Amino acid sequence: MRKSAMIVVVALALSLAGSMVVANRQIQLHALQSQLLQEQSTYAEQVGSLTLMAAPSRIATQAGALHLVDPLTVTQVPSTSLDKPLQLPKFIGYAPATSRTIR
């Protein structure tokens, strides 16, 4: 009888120890899930703020503040064939030539 009582006590102790290990692991998992949710929330907030910063209206406002506006006139560059070499440009007026070492 004494031996069976000892086996029951050891079995209860092992069962209690196992339950404590499982409970501790559950607490760790809960803490990790909470941390994951917090990081996901922070990420979502950052994506939202960066999305607002890249909105077309905001970009247009910033471009206007930098005086980057639509041009008043547009000059169409004539098309040319790529089969023949282009002629050298002809400059009107004088442009001084400077050496690369002096720049």
C-alpha positions, 0 to 999 in steps of 0.5 A, a space after each residue: 500500500 505504501 508503494 502504491 501511495 508513493 507511485 500516486 504521489 510521484 505521478 501527481 508531482 510529475 503531472 503538476 510539474 508538466 502542467 506548470 511547464 505547459 502553463 509557462 509556455 502558454 504565458 510565453 506564447 501569449 507574450 509573443 502574440 501581444 508583441 507581434 500584434 504591437 509590431 503589426 500595429 506600428 507597421 500599419 501606422 507607418 505604412 499609413 503615414 507614408 501612404 499619405 506622404 506619397 499622395 498625389 495631392 501632397 506631392 503636387 503641393 510640395 512641387 508647387 512650393 519648390 516652384 516645380 509647376 506645369 510649363 507654359 509652353 512645350 517645344 516639340 523636338 523633331 524626330 530623326 532617323 537612327 539609321 544615320 549619324 546625327 550632325 554636330 550641333 551648331 552654336 550661335 555665339 561664343 562659348 569659352 572652352 575650359 580644360 577638364 583639369 581647370 574645372 
